[in-house]
Every structure is written in structure tokens, then in C-alpha cells.
Amino acid sequence: MTDRTSSRRSFLIAAGAGTAGLAGGAVLRGVFADSDASGAVPSEADIGFCTDMSTHHVQALAMCQRVLGRDTGGAVQAAASEVLQTQAIEVGMMRAWLTDWDQSTSPPSTVMAWMGMDDDAGVPAAMMPGFATDDDMRALSQADGMAQGRLWIELMRAHHVGGVAMAEAAIELVEADKVSLLARTQADVQTYEITQYDILLSTIYA
């Protein structure tokens, strides 16, 4: 692959990610604007999903912070910027809802009981789908250049796969319309981003 072809492909992928981000941002602004429209009491699934997905997102933000400003290639810089912006907005939104519901915004030690996992007992937070291990995060911090970019894509792809699974479960279980809409948006945006990561892993970062 020539440098010109590689650069053009990076630009197209970044542009596509930006378009998805703009669309997702527009939906999120609508969700936020309507966040107080319903006084319905949230279900266990609404509370559990917002609590757990907030924790899941916080790790994604940490992944992005480890690569932004580094020499990982333009495609990863664009993708990490997009994830950081979108998921930071979503964390703020979910924590605002939890506060409105008089629920804790602290990271939970046990998660996913709302999904009916392990007879409703839940699992340790570190076992959330797609959650990177401490060793993974350390390796990401220590890697350099395009190798760091590739590792970020691999870890974020796995993270997104786990996030999509949680969001799709929420779509079936939550009761609040705003939480359902947010979960659908997350599932759609992250599924699209997974396809872009696959392209990067098979081309620029192969």
C-alpha cells in the first residue's frame, strides 16, 4: 500500500467516524433535552444499566487518554478523540440520571445483576464483557507508535463488543424511554465503530 493510499484510507475512515459521531451527538442532545420529561420511577434494569455502563465507559475514556497526542497514526487519533467525546457525554448523562434517581454514581464492585447473570447475584466489575485487564492497560501505556495504535484498536474493539452486548440486553430490559433510546444509540454507534476498527486492523494497522 502506498503512503498516498494509506493516507486517503485513513481520511475516509476518520470522516466516516466523525459522521457517526455527529449523528450520535444529535441523538444524545435530544435524549438529554428530554431527560426530565418523565417522572416515572426507574426500574432495577434502568439503574443497573446506567451504573454499569458508566463504569464501562470510564475505562474506555482511560484507554483514549493513553493514546491521544501520541504517534499512533492519524486514524487512531481520530477514533480515540471520537470515543472520548461521545462516551464522556454519555457518562455525564447516565450519572445525571442516577443522581436524579437518588442512586450512587460510585463505581460498583458487583455488576450486571440487572441482566440476570449468575442467578441475579452479578459478577465482579472486572468481569464485565470487554473490560480490559490491568495488564492490558499497562501494556497500552507502555507501547509506542503504530504498535500502540494497533493495541488500542484491539482493546477498544473488544470493549465495544462487550458494550454492544450490554446495550442490547438493556434494550430488552429497561423501562425508561430515555434509557432505551440511549442504549439503542450506543449499540448502533459502537457496532458501526467495530466495522471501522476491523478495516483499520486489516489495512493500516495490519
VMD Tcl script that draws the C-alpha trace (Angstrom):
set ca {
  {0.00 0.00 0.00}
  {1.41 3.42 -0.97}
  {1.61 6.26 1.55}
  {-0.95 8.19 -0.52}
  {-3.41 5.28 -0.48}
  {-2.87 4.77 3.23}
  {-3.42 8.45 3.96}
  {-6.59 8.57 1.87}
  {-7.98 5.49 3.57}
  {-7.19 7.00 6.97}
  {-9.02 10.16 5.97}
  {-12.10 8.30 4.75}
  {-12.30 6.20 7.90}
  {-11.87 9.24 10.12}
  {-14.52 11.11 8.14}
  {-16.94 8.20 8.50}
  {-16.32 8.01 12.23}
  {-16.90 11.74 12.51}
  {-20.21 11.47 10.67}
  {-21.36 8.71 13.01}
  {-20.27 10.80 15.96}
  {-22.21 13.84 14.78}
  {-25.34 11.73 14.32}
  {-24.90 10.11 17.72}
  {-24.28 13.50 19.30}
  {-27.50 14.87 17.84}
  {-29.49 11.99 19.29}
  {-27.75 12.36 22.65}
  {-28.62 16.05 22.78}
  {-32.24 15.10 22.19}
  {-32.12 12.48 24.93}
  {-30.56 14.98 27.33}
  {-33.15 17.63 26.47}
  {-35.93 15.17 27.33}
  {-34.18 13.70 30.38}
  {-36.66 15.23 32.83}
  {-39.74 14.71 30.65}
  {-40.90 11.65 32.56}
  {-41.28 11.29 36.29}
  {-41.57 7.51 36.08}
  {-39.78 5.51 38.76}
  {-36.76 3.79 37.18}
  {-36.56 0.02 37.17}
  {-33.71 -2.07 38.54}
  {-32.57 -2.53 34.94}
  {-32.55 1.24 34.28}
  {-30.43 1.86 37.36}
  {-28.18 -1.14 36.83}
  {-27.52 -0.39 33.18}
  {-26.63 3.25 33.82}
  {-24.40 2.31 36.76}
  {-22.57 -0.45 34.93}
  {-22.26 1.24 31.55}
  {-20.88 4.36 33.22}
  {-18.12 2.23 34.73}
  {-17.54 0.50 31.38}
  {-17.28 3.88 29.63}
  {-14.84 5.28 32.18}
  {-12.33 2.59 31.24}
  {-12.79 3.46 27.55}
  {-12.00 7.09 28.39}
  {-8.83 5.96 30.15}
  {-7.81 3.98 27.04}
  {-8.27 7.07 24.90}
  {-6.27 9.24 27.27}
  {-3.35 6.83 26.98}
  {-3.04 7.29 23.21}
  {-4.20 10.83 22.43}
  {-1.29 13.03 21.48}
  {0.93 10.01 20.83}
  {2.40 8.91 17.49}
  {-0.18 6.19 16.83}
  {-1.26 7.30 13.35}
  {-4.00 9.71 12.37}
  {-6.77 7.11 12.20}
  {-6.34 6.08 15.84}
  {-6.06 9.71 16.93}
  {-9.37 10.48 15.20}
  {-11.07 7.36 16.54}
  {-9.86 7.92 20.10}
  {-10.98 11.55 20.01}
  {-14.43 10.43 18.86}
  {-14.79 7.80 21.59}
  {-13.56 10.24 24.24}
  {-16.05 12.91 23.24}
  {-19.07 10.65 22.79}
  {-18.59 8.46 25.83}
  {-17.73 11.39 28.12}
  {-21.11 12.91 27.20}
  {-22.83 9.59 27.88}
  {-21.13 9.16 31.26}
  {-22.28 12.63 32.28}
  {-25.81 11.85 31.14}
  {-26.08 8.50 32.91}
  {-24.61 9.88 36.13}
  {-27.04 12.81 36.00}
  {-29.94 10.37 35.74}
  {-28.57 8.30 38.62}
  {-28.32 11.43 40.74}
  {-31.90 12.35 39.84}
  {-32.94 8.87 40.95}
  {-31.06 9.24 44.29}
  {-28.65 6.48 43.26}
  {-24.91 6.27 43.81}
  {-22.56 7.27 40.98}
  {-19.59 5.50 42.58}
  {-18.05 2.58 40.67}
  {-19.79 -0.65 41.72}
  {-17.90 -3.69 42.96}
  {-20.55 -6.07 41.59}
  {-22.21 -5.55 38.23}
  {-24.74 -6.95 35.76}
  {-27.20 -8.38 38.30}
  {-29.85 -6.48 36.32}
  {-29.08 -8.79 33.38}
  {-29.87 -11.89 35.42}
  {-26.31 -13.15 35.40}
  {-25.33 -15.89 37.90}
  {-28.81 -16.15 39.42}
  {-29.09 -12.37 39.76}
  {-26.02 -12.20 42.01}
  {-23.99 -10.31 39.43}
  {-20.27 -10.57 38.78}
  {-17.17 -8.58 39.82}
  {-16.79 -5.32 37.87}
  {-13.56 -6.55 36.27}
  {-15.56 -9.33 34.58}
  {-17.79 -7.03 32.55}
  {-17.79 -8.03 28.85}
  {-14.89 -6.44 27.01}
  {-13.35 -4.95 30.15}
  {-9.56 -4.71 29.78}
  {-7.33 -6.20 32.45}
  {-4.77 -4.23 34.43}
  {-2.07 -5.91 32.34}
  {-3.83 -4.80 29.14}
  {-3.96 -1.20 30.34}
  {-0.32 -1.31 31.39}
  {0.72 -2.70 28.00}
  {-1.24 0.04 26.26}
  {0.55 2.69 28.29}
  {3.97 1.22 27.55}
  {3.54 0.60 23.80}
  {4.77 3.08 21.19}
  {3.94 4.22 17.69}
  {1.78 2.16 15.37}
  {2.05 -0.83 17.73}
  {0.31 1.23 20.38}
  {-2.28 2.26 17.81}
  {-2.98 -1.35 16.88}
  {-3.24 -2.41 20.54}
  {-5.67 0.44 21.21}
  {-7.87 -0.72 18.31}
  {-7.80 -4.33 19.51}
  {-8.67 -3.40 23.09}
  {-11.33 -0.87 22.10}
  {-12.87 -3.31 19.64}
  {-13.23 -5.91 22.40}
  {-14.53 -3.20 24.71}
  {-17.15 -2.19 22.15}
  {-18.25 -5.79 21.60}
  {-18.89 -6.03 25.32}
  {-20.62 -2.66 25.36}
  {-22.92 -3.63 22.50}
  {-23.89 -6.84 24.33}
  {-24.79 -4.82 27.43}
  {-26.69 -2.21 25.42}
  {-28.67 -4.83 23.51}
  {-29.62 -6.51 26.77}
  {-30.73 -3.14 28.13}
  {-32.95 -2.52 25.12}
  {-34.95 -5.60 26.13}
  {-34.97 -4.97 29.89}
  {-35.09 -1.26 30.73}
  {-38.36 0.63 31.16}
  {-37.45 4.31 30.89}
  {-37.75 5.58 27.31}
  {-34.67 7.79 27.62}
  {-32.54 4.86 28.81}
  {-33.84 2.65 25.99}
  {-33.02 5.34 23.42}
  {-29.54 5.80 24.83}
  {-28.91 2.04 24.77}
  {-30.06 1.82 21.13}
  {-27.79 4.71 20.21}
  {-24.84 3.10 21.95}
  {-25.45 -0.24 20.25}
  {-25.73 1.37 16.80}
  {-22.73 3.69 17.13}
  {-20.42 1.10 18.65}
  {-21.42 -1.55 16.10}
  {-20.51 0.90 13.33}
  {-17.20 1.71 15.00}
  {-16.37 -2.00 15.29}
  {-16.64 -2.28 11.49}
  {-14.24 0.65 11.13}
  {-11.78 -0.93 13.56}
  {-11.87 -4.13 11.51}
  {-10.97 -2.15 8.40}
  {-8.06 -0.50 10.20}
  {-6.79 -3.82 11.56}
  {-6.81 -5.35 8.07}
  {-5.18 -2.36 6.33}
  {-3.23 0.44 8.02}
  {-2.56 -1.47 11.23}
  {-2.19 -4.95 9.75}
}
mol new
graphics top color blue
foreach p $ca { graphics top sphere $p radius 0.5 }
foreach p [lrange $ca 0 end-1] q [lrange $ca 1 end] { graphics top cylinder $p $q radius 0.2 }
display resetview
